[in-house]
């Protein structure tokens, strides 16, 4: 599913399946079927449809960064010298293969890109900033924001929206 695709037409069973799989991607189909009150065959068919339509893009293990020596989390703002199409394409191409850059978002506002970076320590970050990100010819400047405490981090999408309470007039 492309980023500008229309939202999928999902019924309550589809949403329940997605909710369960977001929390437990390794959930066996039989258990998933029980949770959504279907048998295994229709659950499997729904699951395949959700995958084929691009609603489910993959299954992943969530790793502990500190256990893997990557405890330092840094958000980096990047301002380019120019935001012409050539510079944007060049920056995108240059940043995509950098494994320490977990996320890269082009944003509107006072800077052009927001990066989410994971590294092992300050020296590794310094090497990445000076030797890779800041060394790109189209980069005008960067600002680094070091995370002191991760209060909330999730990749789970909200599938149900809370009902807002209206004030009675």
C-alpha positions in Angstrom: 0.0 0.0 0.0 1.5 3.3 -1.0 1.6 6.2 1.5 -1.1 8.1 -0.4 -3.4 5.1 -0.7 -6.9 5.3 0.7 -7.5 3.7 4.1 -8.5 0.1 3.8 -12.1 -0.8 4.4 -11.7 -2.8 7.6 -14.5 -4.4 9.6 -14.5 -5.0 13.4 -13.0 -8.5 13.0 -10.1 -7.2 10.8 -9.4 -4.5 13.4 -9.5 -7.1 16.2 -7.0 -9.2 14.3 -4.7 -6.3 13.6 -4.9 -5.2 17.3 -3.9 -8.7 18.4 -1.1 -9.1 15.9 0.4 -5.7 16.7 0.9 -6.8 20.3 1.8 -10.4 19.5 3.1 -10.9 15.9 3.9 -14.6 16.6 0.4 -15.4 17.6 -0.6 -18.8 16.0 -3.5 -18.6 13.6 -5.6 -20.9 15.8 -5.2 -18.6 18.8 -5.8 -15.5 16.7 -9.0 -17.2 15.3 -10.2 -17.8 18.9 -9.6 -14.2 19.9 -11.7 -12.9 17.0 -14.3 -15.6 17.3 -13.7 -17.2 13.9 -12.4 -20.6 12.8 -8.9 -21.0 11.5 -9.7 -21.0 7.8 -11.5 -17.7 7.6 -9.0 -16.2 9.9 -6.2 -17.4 7.6 -8.0 -16.0 4.5 -8.5 -12.6 6.2 -4.8 -12.5 7.3 -3.7 -13.2 3.7 -6.0 -10.5 2.4 -4.6 -8.0 4.9 -1.1 -8.9 3.8 -1.9 -8.7 0.1 -3.6 -5.4 0.5 -0.5 -4.0 2.2 -2.3 -3.4 5.5 0.1 -5.8 7.2 3.6 -4.8 5.9 5.6 -7.3 7.8 6.4 -9.0 11.1 9.2 -8.0 13.4 10.9 -8.8 16.7 11.3 -5.9 19.0 14.9 -5.8 20.3 16.3 -4.2 23.4 18.8 -1.5 22.2 20.7 -1.5 25.6 21.2 -5.2 25.5 22.8 -4.8 22.0 25.1 -2.0 23.0 23.0 0.8 21.4 21.6 2.6 24.4 22.2 6.2 23.2 19.2 7.6 21.4 19.5 11.0 19.6 17.1 13.1 17.6 18.9 15.2 15.0 17.4 18.1 13.0 19.0 18.7 9.7 18.8 21.9 7.6 19.9 21.7 4.0 21.6 24.5 2.1 18.9 24.3 -0.5 15.6 22.4 -0.7 15.6 22.1 -4.5 14.6 18.6 -5.8 18.2 17.6 -6.5 19.3 18.3 -2.9 16.3 16.5 -1.4 16.9 13.4 -3.6 20.6 13.4 -2.8 20.1 13.7 0.9 17.4 10.9 0.9 19.8 8.6 -1.1 22.7 9.3 1.2 20.9 8.8 4.5 18.8 5.6 3.7 21.8 3.2 3.9 23.1 4.5 7.2 22.1 1.8 9.7 22.3 4.0 12.8 19.6 6.2 11.3 16.4 4.4 12.4 14.0 7.0 11.0 14.3 9.9 8.7 11.4 12.3 8.2 11.2 15.4 5.9 9.3 18.0 7.9 7.9 21.5 7.4 9.0 24.2 9.8 12.4 25.5 11.0 14.5 22.6 9.6 14.2 20.1 6.8 14.6 16.7 8.3 14.2 15.0 11.6 16.4 11.9 12.2 16.1 9.2 14.9 19.6 7.8 15.6 20.7 4.9 17.8 24.4 4.4 18.7 26.4 2.8 21.4 28.0 5.9 22.9 28.9 9.6 22.4 32.1 8.9 20.4 30.1 6.7 18.0 27.6 9.5 17.6 30.3 12.1 17.2 31.9 10.0 14.4 28.5 9.5 12.7 27.6 13.2 12.9 31.0 14.6 11.7 31.9 11.8 9.3 28.6 11.0 7.7 25.6 13.3 8.4 27.4 16.6 8.7 29.9 15.7 5.9 27.1 15.5 3.3 27.7 18.4 0.9 24.0 19.5 0.9 23.8 19.8 4.8 23.8 23.4 6.1 23.6 22.6 9.8 22.4 20.1 12.4 21.2 20.2 16.0 21.3 17.1 18.3 18.9 16.3 21.0 20.0 13.5 23.4 17.3 11.4 25.0 17.7 11.3 28.8 14.7 9.1 29.4 12.4 7.2 27.0 9.0 7.9 28.5 7.0 6.2 25.7 8.0 4.4 22.6 5.6 2.3 20.5 5.0 1.2 16.9 1.5 0.2 17.7 -1.1 2.2 15.7 -4.3 3.2 17.4 -7.0 1.1 15.7 -9.9 2.4 17.7 -10.5 6.0 18.4 -11.9 7.2 21.7 -15.3 8.7 21.5 -15.2 12.3 22.5 -17.7 13.4 25.0 -19.8 16.3 23.8 -20.9 19.0 26.2 -24.6 19.3 26.4 -25.9 22.7 25.8 
